[in-house]
Amino acid sequence: MIRHLCPPSGVLCMNRGQLEELRVKPLSASYTLKRTLVPALSMRLWYAPQMELPDGIVLKGATLVAIVPIGLARFASKEMSDVSWISSPFEEPYGTAAKMLVKRRTYCLEMNSF
């Protein structure tokens, strides 16, 4: 069996023996308990197809992603308008690019552990 998942998620391939094994011996609850729990996360993404920096450098496909645990006050408060925590880790010219990107449209995503 070949199952194509929604692109670009990937492809699941199982042969006849693997399918039979799954029917006879399904995954147990104890197997799922061994998973590593992922904390709930808040993600912010900024993107620019093309961006020209003040010094003339042109960046194509500039993307900035900030991932923070949901409990952290930074995303939940007005501190989000203070972008220094996003741009300060970068050396130039990327710090300037980060400051310019956060002025653009923000795409938000929250991921909870399941």
N, C-alpha and C positions, 0 to 999 in steps of 0.2 A: 504494500500500500504506500502510495506517495500522496501526501496531503500538502498542498500549497497553501500556506497561511497568507494572511493579508500582507502584501509587500510593504515594506522591506523586512517583515518579521522573520522570514526564513521558510524552510521546508522541513517537514517531518517525514522521515522514511523509516518504515518498519517492514521486515520480511515476514513470511508466513509463520516461522517459528516464534518470532517475537510477539506477533499478534496472539498466537495460541497460548503462549506463556502468560500474557496479560489477562486473557480470559480465564485461565485456570487459577492463576495466582495474582489477583489484583493488588494494587498498592495498598499497604496497610496504613492504619492511622498512625502507628508508631513511626513510620517512615516520614510522614509529613511533620511530626513533632521535632525531627532532627534538623529542620530547616533553620537557617539563621534569620532571625527577625530583623527586618529593615525598619528603621524609624520612619515615622510620617515625615515627608519632606515637602517643602514649598520651593518651587522652581520659577525663576524669571528668565526669560530669554529676550534678547534684543538682536535685531538683524538689519543689516543694510546691504543690498545687492552690490552697491559701490559707494564708497565714501572717500572724499578727499579731505585730508588733514590740512591744518593751517600751513604746515611747512611744504605742502605740495605732494606729499606721498599719497598715492591712491591705493586703497584697500578694496579688494573685490571679495564679496561674500563675507563681510565682517560679521562675526557672530560672538555674542557674549552671553554666557549662561551663569547664573548665580543659583546655587543649591544650598538651602539652609533648613535645618530641622524646624518643623512647624511651630514648636514651642518657643522658638527664639523670637524675642520681641521686635527684632529689626524689621521683619516683613509686616508685622501686624501694626506697627506704629508709624508715626510721622517721620521716624528716622529714615524711612525708605527714600525720602526726598534728599537726604544727605548721602550723596553717591561716593563720598571719599573712601568708604570701606570697600567699594567695588573697584575703584580705579587705582587706589594707592599701591596694591601689590605689583602693579605692572611698571616696567621701565618704559621710557619713552621710545618710540612714539605711541606705544600701546596704551599707556595711561590716558593720553589725550583721546585716543580712539574710544576707550571705554567711557569717558565722560561724554563724548558726543553720542555714543550709542544709547546711553540711558535716557537721553532726551527724546528718543524716538518711541514709537509704539512698543508697549510691553506685552509679551505673551506670557500668561500665567498657567501653571500646572501644579496641582497638589497630588501627591502619591501617598497612599496609606498602606501600611502593611496589612496583609491578608492571611 
